[in-house]
Amino acid sequence: LAKPVVLTGSMIPLCEPLNDARRNLVASLMFASQLQLCEVAIFFNERLLRGNRAVKFDATGLATFDSPNFPPLATIGASVAFVSTEHERWQPQPTCRLRVHIRMSARVIVVRLSPGFDDAAISAMIRHTNELHGLVLSLYGTGNGPTHKESFISLIKEAVSRGILVVATSQCRKGSVALNMYEVGQRLLAIGVVSAGDMTIEACVTKISYLCGRGVQGEALRRAMVQDLRGELTNISSLSLHCHQVGP
């Protein structure tokens, strides 16, 4: 993507005397004219956020979106404060032509763990379908789970053996998954669960859908999940993916 795409909206409609629609629209048009911005972004309230880092966290407030693990691309106050590209917060100009990939896999599911959960539902998803491509686990904290639930570990191991990509995310909005910190996380890592790092759950699901839709599978899929493709992940790997593999 070699041009800006800015999404916006409002919490109070334009027809109301006091609204946030006009400011959001005008600011979005202004940012859309910044050709050095080469990515999808969201402008709301006073901040321009990277799209694949943003989450909606407030149903009624004017600052309805947040980017807990990545700073704003720009902010508006008495003046516009652009974040310097020297800090590598803006995406660089692309080196490949834009290619639109519309084939996405919808066979991805998110399971949010809760204390005392029953394994039966997870078991049914794993054992009674051959179509599941990705299982995203929303774990506690940095990637923790039930310590004395051997059946859970066995089910996840079975899922990995069936070729299902299992990715560990956090229920916390801010911070990163670190599976090596606790016993359960270490066991999940050992059986082939992939860490989502500091990706949002939404970005994680979209990434799996995109990669599986491209036909990436097996070890190549696991490597791609820990590689930053579009600024969605703080890069923790020295692996490189080229445009002809899973690029735009």
Contacts in CASP RR format, 6 or more apart in sequence:
PFRMAT RR
TARGET T0000
AUTHOR 0000-0000-0000
METHOD contacts of the structure
MODEL  1
LAKPVVLTGSMIPLCEPLNDARRNLVASLMFASQLQLCEVAIFFNERLLR
GNRAVKFDATGLATFDSPNFPPLATIGASVAFVSTEHERWQPQPTCRLRV
HIRMSARVIVVRLSPGFDDAAISAMIRHTNELHGLVLSLYGTGNGPTHKE
SFISLIKEAVSRGILVVATSQCRKGSVALNMYEVGQRLLAIGVVSAGDMT
IEACVTKISYLCGRGVQGEALRRAMVQDLRGELTNISSLSLHCHQVGP
1 38 0 8 1.000
1 39 0 8 1.000
1 40 0 8 1.000
1 91 0 8 1.000
1 94 0 8 1.000
1 98 0 8 1.000
1 248 0 8 1.000
2 38 0 8 1.000
2 93 0 8 1.000
2 94 0 8 1.000
2 98 0 8 1.000
3 35 0 8 1.000
3 37 0 8 1.000
3 38 0 8 1.000
4 31 0 8 1.000
4 32 0 8 1.000
4 33 0 8 1.000
4 34 0 8 1.000
4 35 0 8 1.000
4 37 0 8 1.000
4 38 0 8 1.000
4 39 0 8 1.000
4 41 0 8 1.000
5 32 0 8 1.000
5 39 0 8 1.000
5 40 0 8 1.000
5 41 0 8 1.000
6 28 0 8 1.000
6 29 0 8 1.000
6 31 0 8 1.000
6 32 0 8 1.000
6 40 0 8 1.000
6 41 0 8 1.000
6 42 0 8 1.000
6 43 0 8 1.000
6 48 0 8 1.000
7 28 0 8 1.000
7 40 0 8 1.000
7 41 0 8 1.000
7 42 0 8 1.000
7 43 0 8 1.000
7 51 0 8 1.000
8 24 0 8 1.000
8 25 0 8 1.000
8 27 0 8 1.000
8 28 0 8 1.000
8 42 0 8 1.000
8 43 0 8 1.000
8 44 0 8 1.000
9 21 0 8 1.000
9 24 0 8 1.000
9 25 0 8 1.000
9 44 0 8 1.000
10 19 0 8 1.000
10 20 0 8 1.000
10 21 0 8 1.000
10 24 0 8 1.000
10 25 0 8 1.000
11 20 0 8 1.000
11 60 0 8 1.000
11 61 0 8 1.000
11 62 0 8 1.000
11 64 0 8 1.000
12 18 0 8 1.000
12 19 0 8 1.000
12 20 0 8 1.000
12 21 0 8 1.000
12 62 0 8 1.000
13 19 0 8 1.000
13 21 0 8 1.000
14 21 0 8 1.000
14 22 0 8 1.000
14 25 0 8 1.000
20 45 0 8 1.000
20 62 0 8 1.000
24 43 0 8 1.000
24 44 0 8 1.000
24 45 0 8 1.000
27 43 0 8 1.000
27 48 0 8 1.000
27 76 0 8 1.000
28 43 0 8 1.000
30 80 0 8 1.000
31 37 0 8 1.000
31 41 0 8 1.000
31 43 0 8 1.000
31 48 0 8 1.000
31 74 0 8 1.000
34 82 0 8 1.000
36 85 0 8 1.000
36 90 0 8 1.000
36 93 0 8 1.000
37 73 0 8 1.000
37 90 0 8 1.000
37 91 0 8 1.000
38 90 0 8 1.000
38 91 0 8 1.000
38 92 0 8 1.000
38 93 0 8 1.000
38 94 0 8 1.000
39 50 0 8 1.000
39 51 0 8 1.000
39 90 0 8 1.000
39 91 0 8 1.000
39 230 0 8 1.000
39 231 0 8 1.000
40 50 0 8 1.000
40 51 0 8 1.000
40 52 0 8 1.000
41 48 0 8 1.000
41 49 0 8 1.000
41 50 0 8 1.000
41 51 0 8 1.000
41 73 0 8 1.000
42 48 0 8 1.000
42 49 0 8 1.000
42 51 0 8 1.000
42 54 0 8 1.000
42 65 0 8 1.000
43 49 0 8 1.000
44 62 0 8 1.000
44 63 0 8 1.000
44 64 0 8 1.000
44 65 0 8 1.000
45 62 0 8 1.000
45 63 0 8 1.000
45 64 0 8 1.000
45 65 0 8 1.000
46 63 0 8 1.000
46 75 0 8 1.000
46 76 0 8 1.000
46 77 0 8 1.000
47 63 0 8 1.000
47 65 0 8 1.000
47 67 0 8 1.000
47 72 0 8 1.000
47 74 0 8 1.000
47 75 0 8 1.000
47 76 0 8 1.000
48 72 0 8 1.000
48 73 0 8 1.000
48 74 0 8 1.000
48 75 0 8 1.000
49 65 0 8 1.000
49 66 0 8 1.000
49 67 0 8 1.000
49 70 0 8 1.000
49 72 0 8 1.000
49 73 0 8 1.000
50 67 0 8 1.000
50 70 0 8 1.000
50 73 0 8 1.000
50 231 0 8 1.000
51 67 0 8 1.000
52 200 0 8 1.000
52 202 0 8 1.000
52 203 0 8 1.000
52 206 0 8 1.000
52 230 0 8 1.000
52 231 0 8 1.000
52 232 0 8 1.000
53 67 0 8 1.000
53 69 0 8 1.000
53 70 0 8 1.000
53 200 0 8 1.000
53 203 0 8 1.000
53 231 0 8 1.000
53 232 0 8 1.000
54 65 0 8 1.000
54 66 0 8 1.000
54 67 0 8 1.000
54 200 0 8 1.000
55 65 0 8 1.000
55 66 0 8 1.000
55 67 0 8 1.000
55 68 0 8 1.000
55 173 0 8 1.000
55 200 0 8 1.000
55 202 0 8 1.000
56 64 0 8 1.000
56 65 0 8 1.000
57 64 0 8 1.000
57 65 0 8 1.000
57 66 0 8 1.000
57 173 0 8 1.000
58 64 0 8 1.000
58 66 0 8 1.000
66 173 0 8 1.000
68 173 0 8 1.000
68 174 0 8 1.000
68 175 0 8 1.000
69 174 0 8 1.000
69 175 0 8 1.000
69 176 0 8 1.000
69 198 0 8 1.000
69 200 0 8 1.000
69 234 0 8 1.000
70 89 0 8 1.000
70 234 0 8 1.000
71 83 0 8 1.000
71 89 0 8 1.000
72 83 0 8 1.000
73 82 0 8 1.000
73 83 0 8 1.000
73 89 0 8 1.000
73 90 0 8 1.000
74 80 0 8 1.000
74 81 0 8 1.000
74 82 0 8 1.000
74 83 0 8 1.000
75 81 0 8 1.000
83 89 0 8 1.000
83 90 0 8 1.000
85 92 0 8 1.000
91 230 0 8 1.000
91 231 0 8 1.000
94 248 0 8 1.000
95 243 0 8 1.000
96 243 0 8 1.000
96 247 0 8 1.000
96 248 0 8 1.000
98 248 0 8 1.000
99 248 0 8 1.000
101 210 0 8 1.000
101 213 0 8 1.000
101 214 0 8 1.000
103 213 0 8 1.000
103 214 0 8 1.000
104 209 0 8 1.000
104 210 0 8 1.000
104 213 0 8 1.000
105 133 0 8 1.000
105 208 0 8 1.000
105 209 0 8 1.000
105 212 0 8 1.000
105 213 0 8 1.000
106 209 0 8 1.000
107 131 0 8 1.000
107 132 0 8 1.000
107 133 0 8 1.000
107 134 0 8 1.000
107 212 0 8 1.000
108 132 0 8 1.000
108 133 0 8 1.000
108 134 0 8 1.000
108 135 0 8 1.000
108 136 0 8 1.000
108 205 0 8 1.000
108 208 0 8 1.000
108 209 0 8 1.000
108 212 0 8 1.000
109 125 0 8 1.000
109 132 0 8 1.000
109 134 0 8 1.000
109 135 0 8 1.000
109 136 0 8 1.000
110 136 0 8 1.000
110 138 0 8 1.000
110 201 0 8 1.000
110 205 0 8 1.000
111 121 0 8 1.000
111 122 0 8 1.000
111 125 0 8 1.000
111 135 0 8 1.000
111 136 0 8 1.000
111 137 0 8 1.000
111 138 0 8 1.000
112 138 0 8 1.000
112 171 0 8 1.000
113 137 0 8 1.000
113 138 0 8 1.000
113 139 0 8 1.000
113 140 0 8 1.000
113 145 0 8 1.000
113 146 0 8 1.000
113 171 0 8 1.000
116 146 0 8 1.000
119 149 0 8 1.000
119 151 0 8 1.000
119 152 0 8 1.000
119 155 0 8 1.000
122 152 0 8 1.000
122 155 0 8 1.000
123 155 0 8 1.000
125 132 0 8 1.000
125 135 0 8 1.000
126 132 0 8 1.000
126 135 0 8 1.000
126 155 0 8 1.000
126 158 0 8 1.000
126 159 0 8 1.000
126 162 0 8 1.000
126 164 0 8 1.000
127 158 0 8 1.000
132 164 0 8 1.000
133 164 0 8 1.000
133 165 0 8 1.000
133 208 0 8 1.000
133 212 0 8 1.000
134 164 0 8 1.000
134 165 0 8 1.000
134 166 0 8 1.000
134 167 0 8 1.000
134 208 0 8 1.000
134 212 0 8 1.000
135 159 0 8 1.000
135 164 0 8 1.000
135 165 0 8 1.000
135 166 0 8 1.000
135 167 0 8 1.000
136 166 0 8 1.000
136 167 0 8 1.000
136 169 0 8 1.000
136 196 0 8 1.000
136 201 0 8 1.000
136 204 0 8 1.000
136 205 0 8 1.000
136 208 0 8 1.000
137 156 0 8 1.000
137 166 0 8 1.000
137 167 0 8 1.000
137 168 0 8 1.000
137 169 0 8 1.000
137 193 0 8 1.000
138 169 0 8 1.000
138 170 0 8 1.000
138 171 0 8 1.000
138 201 0 8 1.000
139 145 0 8 1.000
139 168 0 8 1.000
139 169 0 8 1.000
139 170 0 8 1.000
139 171 0 8 1.000
139 177 0 8 1.000
139 185 0 8 1.000
140 170 0 8 1.000
140 171 0 8 1.000
141 170 0 8 1.000
141 171 0 8 1.000
141 172 0 8 1.000
141 177 0 8 1.000
142 170 0 8 1.000
142 175 0 8 1.000
142 176 0 8 1.000
142 177 0 8 1.000
142 178 0 8 1.000
142 179 0 8 1.000
142 181 0 8 1.000
142 182 0 8 1.000
143 168 0 8 1.000
143 170 0 8 1.000
143 177 0 8 1.000
143 178 0 8 1.000
143 179 0 8 1.000
143 181 0 8 1.000
143 182 0 8 1.000
143 184 0 8 1.000
143 185 0 8 1.000
143 188 0 8 1.000
143 195 0 8 1.000
144 181 0 8 1.000
144 182 0 8 1.000
144 184 0 8 1.000
144 185 0 8 1.000
145 152 0 8 1.000
145 182 0 8 1.000
145 184 0 8 1.000
145 185 0 8 1.000
146 152 0 8 1.000
146 184 0 8 1.000
147 183 0 8 1.000
147 184 0 8 1.000
153 184 0 8 1.000
153 187 0 8 1.000
153 188 0 8 1.000
153 191 0 8 1.000
156 166 0 8 1.000
156 188 0 8 1.000
156 191 0 8 1.000
156 193 0 8 1.000
157 191 0 8 1.000
159 166 0 8 1.000
160 166 0 8 1.000
160 191 0 8 1.000
160 192 0 8 1.000
160 193 0 8 1.000
163 217 0 8 1.000
163 218 0 8 1.000
165 194 0 8 1.000
165 208 0 8 1.000
165 212 0 8 1.000
165 218 0 8 1.000
165 221 0 8 1.000
165 222 0 8 1.000
165 225 0 8 1.000
166 188 0 8 1.000
166 192 0 8 1.000
166 193 0 8 1.000
166 194 0 8 1.000
167 193 0 8 1.000
167 194 0 8 1.000
167 195 0 8 1.000
167 196 0 8 1.000
167 204 0 8 1.000
167 208 0 8 1.000
167 225 0 8 1.000
168 177 0 8 1.000
168 179 0 8 1.000
168 185 0 8 1.000
168 188 0 8 1.000
168 193 0 8 1.000
168 194 0 8 1.000
168 195 0 8 1.000
168 196 0 8 1.000
169 177 0 8 1.000
169 196 0 8 1.000
169 197 0 8 1.000
169 199 0 8 1.000
169 201 0 8 1.000
169 204 0 8 1.000
170 176 0 8 1.000
170 177 0 8 1.000
170 196 0 8 1.000
175 198 0 8 1.000
176 197 0 8 1.000
176 198 0 8 1.000
176 234 0 8 1.000
177 195 0 8 1.000
177 196 0 8 1.000
177 197 0 8 1.000
177 198 0 8 1.000
178 195 0 8 1.000
178 197 0 8 1.000
179 185 0 8 1.000
179 186 0 8 1.000
179 188 0 8 1.000
179 189 0 8 1.000
179 193 0 8 1.000
179 195 0 8 1.000
180 186 0 8 1.000
180 189 0 8 1.000
185 193 0 8 1.000
189 195 0 8 1.000
192 222 0 8 1.000
194 222 0 8 1.000
194 225 0 8 1.000
194 226 0 8 1.000
195 226 0 8 1.000
196 204 0 8 1.000
196 225 0 8 1.000
196 233 0 8 1.000
197 226 0 8 1.000
197 233 0 8 1.000
197 234 0 8 1.000
197 236 0 8 1.000
198 233 0 8 1.000
198 234 0 8 1.000
199 207 0 8 1.000
199 232 0 8 1.000
199 233 0 8 1.000
200 232 0 8 1.000
203 232 0 8 1.000
203 233 0 8 1.000
207 225 0 8 1.000
207 229 0 8 1.000
207 232 0 8 1.000
208 225 0 8 1.000
211 221 0 8 1.000
211 224 0 8 1.000
211 225 0 8 1.000
211 246 0 8 1.000
212 221 0 8 1.000
214 246 0 8 1.000
216 224 0 8 1.000
216 245 0 8 1.000
216 246 0 8 1.000
220 245 0 8 1.000
223 237 0 8 1.000
223 239 0 8 1.000
223 241 0 8 1.000
224 241 0 8 1.000
224 245 0 8 1.000
224 246 0 8 1.000
226 233 0 8 1.000
226 236 0 8 1.000
226 237 0 8 1.000
226 239 0 8 1.000
227 233 0 8 1.000
227 235 0 8 1.000
227 237 0 8 1.000
227 239 0 8 1.000
227 240 0 8 1.000
227 241 0 8 1.000
228 234 0 8 1.000
228 235 0 8 1.000
229 241 0 8 1.000
229 246 0 8 1.000
229 247 0 8 1.000
230 248 0 8 1.000
241 247 0 8 1.000
END
